[in-house]
Amino acid sequence: MFELFIARRYLRAKRKQVVISVITAISVIGVAAGVMALVIALAINNGFRDTLQRNLLGATAHVSILEKQPGTGIEHWEDMAPKLARIPHVRSAAPALYESGYVSGPVQGAGVAIKGIDVRPSAPLADTLRHLKTGSLDGLRAAGDLPGIVLGARLAENIGAVTGKQVQLVIPNGQLTPFGPRPSYVRLRVAGTFESGFYDLDANWGFLSLPDAQKAFDLTDVVNSIELMLDDIYQAPQVASVAEKLIGPKLAATTWGEQNKQLLGALTMERTVTVVTIGLIQLVAALNILITLIMMVMEKHRDIAILMSMGAKASQIRKVFVYEGALIGAVGTAVGLVIGYGVCYFAQRYQWVKLDQQVYSIPFVPFEPRALDGIWIAAAAMAVSLIATLYPARSATRIAPVESLRYE
């Protein structure tokens, strides 16, 4: 196609007007910068979302069956759990007991969220507890002199707890006396520590076996949650809808998305704002392409007139400048994608950007670029580049050959 040939010659030719060459280079850099910035920004957003989601779901359920009005606990949970486990996409249904207390170690004490879990060998376990940082779950299963507890790694570090040593669990309203409730004290042995990568979990949570948790809080064989783990976390709304029909009016089924709605909503909003804000870079690049092509039309009016006098059609003249804009957009997009994905790869591998884990819950900025994001970013960059060619291409076809050559 001679239109593409001419477009390439125009872009590569040495011009008398150096400013056009400079603006062309700036246009390419602008497109590349916009594409690169979007790739990196979306990779960071994806990284935060996926990392937080993965860490949260490593210790919590995909769908939770809870009481609508906290009271006596979930009745007949032993009969209900097998029925829930038969719902499509449900891998397991396990009981859990959530309570709060105060754990005291050799150095100091701290508040703790206690979760009582089924620790029998056949029972399902959260991913966080499958690979403990220290110790093992055998300490929760063993019937020793003291009940075992698995603490978050940051919590154990803060209170000075060591695996195999004792800590004390303080329950503020553990005993009811004629004079009112008073604290109760339970001696525990640290069976191990876990590290989920999510600071709030690692600094505040502890796991007991379900019978030990019920005994510590002076409860009968009750639970306040039945936790469903799924083979596809995005099926959680459908599973919750089916579960609602089985559990009765006193209970409610909530999904992981509903439980973390505020956090996930903030990340979604951040993604939208990022796309809009960084997308403005592409508009600047499109403006540079527009200026480049307008100046090129002004410089090449004699060439255009000669082509038209030799029989070139208006549509062919338009294509010349459309192809020029497309070439600028394609080069800039390719460069931006290569640099963007390259930066993401090395930043993730070598953990370039460190974070305060107490503030951000994770130790470094995660970069997780997706191929689909690169496809739509490239498509958007090319679309903006092509739109910028419409006016210059149309202006080129309005040149009158006779008038342009009269004074040459």
C-alpha positions in Angstrom: 0.0 0.0 0.0 1.6 3.2 -1.1 -0.2 5.2 1.6 1.6 3.3 4.3 4.9 3.6 2.4 4.5 7.4 2.1 3.5 7.7 5.8 6.6 5.8 6.9 8.8 8.0 4.6 7.3 11.2 6.1 8.0 10.0 9.6 11.6 8.9 8.9 12.6 11.8 6.6 14.9 14.6 7.8 12.8 17.7 7.7 13.8 21.3 7.4 11.5 22.1 10.2 13.1 20.5 13.2 10.2 21.4 15.5 8.0 18.8 13.8 10.5 16.0 14.4 10.7 17.1 18.1 6.9 17.1 18.5 6.7 13.7 16.8 9.2 12.3 19.3 7.3 14.0 22.2 4.1 12.4 20.8 5.7 8.9 20.9 7.0 9.5 24.4 3.6 10.8 25.6 1.8 7.7 24.3 4.5 5.5 25.9 4.4 7.3 29.2 0.6 7.0 29.4 0.6 3.3 28.5 3.5 2.6 31.0 1.8 4.6 33.8 -1.5 2.8 33.3 0.1 -0.7 33.3 2.1 0.0 36.5 -0.8 1.7 38.3 -3.2 -1.1 37.5 -0.6 -3.7 38.4 -0.3 -2.1 41.8 -4.1 -1.9 42.3 -4.4 -5.6 41.2 -1.5 -6.5 43.5 -3.0 -4.8 46.6 -6.5 -6.3 45.9 -5.3 -9.9 45.2 -2.8 -9.9 48.1 -5.2 -8.6 50.7 -7.9 -10.9 49.3 -5.6 -13.9 49.4 -4.4 -13.1 52.9 -7.9 -12.5 54.2 -9.3 -15.7 52.7 -6.4 -17.6 54.0 -7.8 -17.3 57.6 -11.5 -16.5 57.0 -14.4 -18.2 55.3 -15.8 -17.6 51.8 -19.4 -17.7 53.1 -20.2 -17.5 56.8 -23.5 -18.5 58.5 -24.1 -16.2 61.4 -26.8 -15.3 63.9 -28.9 -12.3 63.0 -29.2 -11.5 66.7 -26.2 -12.7 68.8 -27.5 -14.8 71.6 -27.3 -18.4 72.5 -25.4 -19.6 69.4 -26.4 -21.6 66.4 -28.7 -24.4 67.3 -28.4 -27.9 65.8 -25.2 -26.9 63.9 -24.1 -30.6 63.8 -27.1 -31.4 61.6 -26.9 -28.2 59.6 -23.2 -28.4 58.6 -23.5 -31.6 56.5 -26.5 -30.1 54.6 -24.6 -27.0 53.8 -21.6 -29.0 52.6 -23.7 -30.6 49.9 -24.4 -27.2 48.2 -22.7 -27.0 44.8 -19.3 -25.4 44.9 -18.9 -25.9 48.7 -15.8 -27.8 49.6 -16.3 -27.9 53.3 -18.5 -26.6 56.1 -16.9 -26.2 59.5 -18.0 -24.8 62.9 -16.3 -21.9 64.5 -16.6 -19.9 67.7 -15.5 -16.3 67.9 -14.8 -14.6 71.2 -12.5 -11.9 72.5 -10.2 -11.7 75.4 -6.8 -10.4 76.7 -3.7 -12.5 76.4 -0.8 -11.9 78.8 2.8 -12.9 77.9 6.2 -12.6 79.6 6.7 -9.1 78.3 3.2 -7.5 78.2 -0.4 -8.2 77.4 -2.6 -7.4 74.4 -6.2 -7.8 73.2 -6.8 -11.0 71.2 -9.6 -12.3 69.0 -10.0 -15.9 69.8 -11.3 -18.4 67.2 -12.3 -21.9 68.2 -11.9 -24.3 65.4 -12.4 -28.0 64.7 -8.9 -29.4 64.7 -9.6 -33.1 64.1 -7.4 -34.6 61.4 -10.4 -35.0 59.1 -11.6 -31.5 59.6 -10.9 -28.8 57.0 -8.3 -26.1 57.9 -7.8 -22.6 56.8 -4.8 -22.1 54.5 -3.1 -20.0 57.2 -2.9 -22.9 59.6 -1.7 -25.4 57.1 1.8 -24.0 57.2 2.6 -22.5 60.6 5.6 -20.3 61.1 6.6 -22.2 64.3 5.2 -25.2 66.1 2.4 -27.5 64.8 -1.3 -28.1 65.3 -0.6 -31.2 67.3 -0.4 -28.9 70.4 -4.1 -28.0 69.8 -5.1 -31.6 69.4 -3.1 -33.1 72.3 -4.9 -33.6 75.6 -2.1 -32.2 77.8 -2.0 -30.4 81.1 -2.7 -27.1 79.5 -4.8 -26.3 76.4 -2.8 -25.2 73.3 -3.1 -21.9 71.4 -1.8 -20.8 68.1 -1.0 -17.1 68.0 -0.4 -14.6 65.2 3.4 -14.1 64.7 3.2 -10.3 65.4 1.0 -10.8 68.5 3.4 -13.4 69.9 6.3 -11.1 69.2 4.5 -8.1 70.9 3.8 -10.0 74.1 7.0 -12.0 74.2 5.3 -15.4 73.7 7.5 -18.3 72.7 6.3 -21.7 71.3 6.1 -24.3 74.0 5.9 -21.7 76.8 2.8 -20.5 78.8 0.6 -17.5 78.4 -2.5 -16.4 80.2 -5.9 -15.7 78.6 -7.9 -13.1 80.6 -11.7 -13.2 79.9 -13.3 -9.9 81.2 -16.7 -11.4 82.0 -15.7 -15.0 82.3 -17.5 -15.8 85.6 -20.9 -14.8 86.9 -21.0 -14.3 90.7 -23.7 -13.0 93.1 -21.8 -9.7 93.0 -21.8 -9.6 89.2 -19.4 -10.8 86.4 -15.7 -11.0 87.1 -12.7 -11.9 85.0 -11.6 -15.4 84.6 -8.1 -16.6 83.9 -7.0 -19.5 81.7 -3.5 -20.8 81.4 -2.5 -21.8 77.9 0.5 -23.3 76.2 1.7 -21.7 72.9 1.4 -24.6 70.3 2.7 -22.5 67.4 2.5 -19.2 65.5 1.1 -18.4 62.1 2.0 -15.6 59.6 -0.7 -14.8 57.1 0.9 -11.7 55.6 -2.0 -9.6 56.7 -1.0 -7.5 59.7 -4.4 -7.3 61.4 -4.7 -11.0 61.5 -1.1 -11.6 62.6 -1.3 -9.0 65.4 -4.7 -9.8 66.8 -5.7 -13.4 66.3 -5.3 -16.6 68.2 -6.7 -20.1 67.5 -7.9 -22.6 70.1 -9.5 -26.0 69.5 -13.3 -25.7 69.6 -13.8 -27.7 72.9 -11.0 -25.7 74.6 -12.6 -22.4 73.4 -16.0 -23.5 74.7 -14.5 -24.5 78.0 -12.5 -21.3 78.4 -15.5 -19.1 77.8 -17.7 -21.3 80.0 -20.0 -22.3 77.1 -21.8 -25.5 76.2 -21.4 -27.3 72.8 -22.3 -24.2 70.8 -20.8 -22.2 67.9 -21.6 -18.8 66.5 -20.5 -19.4 63.0 -20.5 -22.1 60.3 -17.9 -21.4 57.7 -18.1 -22.5 54.1 -15.1 -22.9 51.9 -15.7 -22.9 48.1 -13.9 -24.1 45.1 -14.6 -20.8 43.4 -14.8 -17.7 45.6 -16.8 -15.8 43.0 -19.6 -18.2 43.4 -20.1 -16.9 47.0 -23.3 -14.9 46.3 -25.0 -17.8 44.7 -24.0 -20.2 47.4 -25.1 -17.7 50.1 -28.5 -17.4 48.3 -29.0 -21.2 48.4 -27.8 -21.4 52.0 -30.3 -18.8 53.1 -33.1 -21.3 52.2 -31.6 -24.0 54.4 -30.6 -22.2 57.6 -33.9 -20.6 58.7 -35.0 -17.1 59.6 -32.8 -16.7 62.6 -29.5 -17.0 60.7 -28.0 -15.1 57.8 -25.4 -16.1 55.2 -22.8 -13.4 54.4 -20.1 -13.6 51.8 -16.4 -12.6 52.0 -17.2 -9.7 49.7 -19.9 -8.3 52.1 -17.6 -8.8 55.1 -14.8 -6.7 53.4 -17.1 -4.5 51.4 -15.5 -1.2 52.5 -11.9 -2.3 51.7 -12.8 -3.9 48.4 -14.9 -0.9 47.5 -12.1 1.5 48.2 -9.8 -0.5 45.9 -12.3 -0.5 43.1 -12.8 3.3 43.5 -9.0 3.8 43.5 -8.8 1.8 40.2 -11.4 4.0 38.6 -9.7 7.2 39.7 -6.4 5.9 38.5 -7.7 5.1 35.0 -9.3 8.5 34.7 -6.3 10.5 36.1 -3.6 8.7 34.2 -5.8 8.6 31.1 -5.3 12.3 30.8 -1.7 11.6 29.8 -3.1 9.9 26.7 -5.1 13.0 25.9 -2.0 15.1 26.1 -0.3 12.6 23.7 -3.2 12.8 21.4 -3.0 16.5 21.3 0.7 16.2 20.4 -0.2 13.9 17.6 -2.8 16.3 16.4 -0.3 19.2 16.4 2.3 17.1 14.6 0.0 16.1 11.8 -1.4 19.6 11.3 2.2 21.0 11.0 3.1 18.1 8.7 0.1 18.9 6.4 1.3 22.5 6.3 4.8 21.4 5.4 3.8 18.8 2.9 1.1 20.7 1.0 3.3 20.7 -2.2 3.8 16.9 -2.0 0.1 16.4 -1.4 -0.8 18.7 -4.4 1.6 16.6 -6.6 0.0 13.3 -5.5 -3.5 14.6 -6.1 -2.6 16.0 -9.5 -1.1 12.6 -10.4 -4.5 10.9 -9.6 -4.3 10.1 -5.9 -7.8 10.0 -4.4 -8.9 12.0 -1.4 -9.4 8.8 0.6 -5.8 7.8 -0.1 -4.5 11.1 1.1 -6.5 10.8 4.3 -5.0 7.3 4.9 -1.5 8.7 4.7 -2.0 10.8 7.7 -4.2 8.3 9.5 -1.3 5.8 9.1 1.1 8.3 10.4 -0.9 8.8 13.6 -1.3 5.0 13.9 2.4 4.5 13.5 3.1 7.0 16.3 0.5 5.4 18.5 1.8 1.8 17.8 5.4 2.7 18.5 4.5 4.5 21.7 2.2 1.8 22.8 4.7 -1.0 22.2 7.4 0.9 24.1 5.1 1.7 27.0 3.9 -1.9 27.3 7.5 -3.2 27.3 8.7 -0.7 29.9 5.6 -1.1 32.0 5.6 -4.8 32.2 9.4 -4.8 32.7 9.2 -2.5 35.7 6.4 -4.5 37.2 8.4 -7.8 36.8 11.5 -6.4 38.5 9.6 -4.4 41.1 7.7 -7.5 42.2 10.7 -9.9 42.1 13.1 -7.6 44.0 10.4 -5.9 46.2 11.5 -2.4 45.2 8.9 -0.5 47.2 8.9 -1.3 50.9 5.9 -0.5 53.2 5.2 -0.1 56.9 3.4 -3.4 57.6 1.6 -1.9 60.6 0.0 0.7 58.4 -0.6 -1.1 55.1 -0.8 -4.7 56.4 1.7 -6.0 53.8 5.5 -5.5 53.8 6.0 -4.2 50.2 4.0 -2.9 47.2 2.8 -5.9 45.2 2.9 -5.6 41.4 0.6 -8.0 39.5 0.1 -7.0 35.9 -2.5 -8.8 33.9 -2.5 -9.5 30.2 -6.1 -8.4 29.8 -5.2 -4.9 31.2 -2.4 -4.6 28.6 -4.8 -5.5 25.8 -7.4 -2.9 26.6 -4.8 -0.2 27.5 -3.2 -0.8 24.1 -6.6 -0.7 22.3 -7.5 2.6 24.1 -4.1 4.2 23.2 -4.5 3.2 19.6 -8.1 4.5 19.5 -7.1 7.9 21.0 -4.2 8.1 18.5 -6.5 7.4 15.5 -9.1 9.9 16.7 -6.4 12.6 16.8 -5.7 12.0 13.1 -9.2 12.7 11.8 -9.0 16.5 11.6 -5.5 16.7 10.0 -6.4 13.9 7.5 -9.5 15.7 6.5 -7.7 19.0 6.2 -5.1 17.4 3.8 -7.8 16.5 1.3 -9.0 20.1 1.1 -5.7 21.3 -0.5 -6.3 22.5 -4.0 -3.4 21.2 -6.3 -3.5 24.2 -8.7 -3.4 26.8 -5.9 -0.6 24.9 -4.1 1.6 24.6 -7.2 1.0 28.0 -8.7 3.7 29.8 -6.7 6.2 26.8 -6.5 
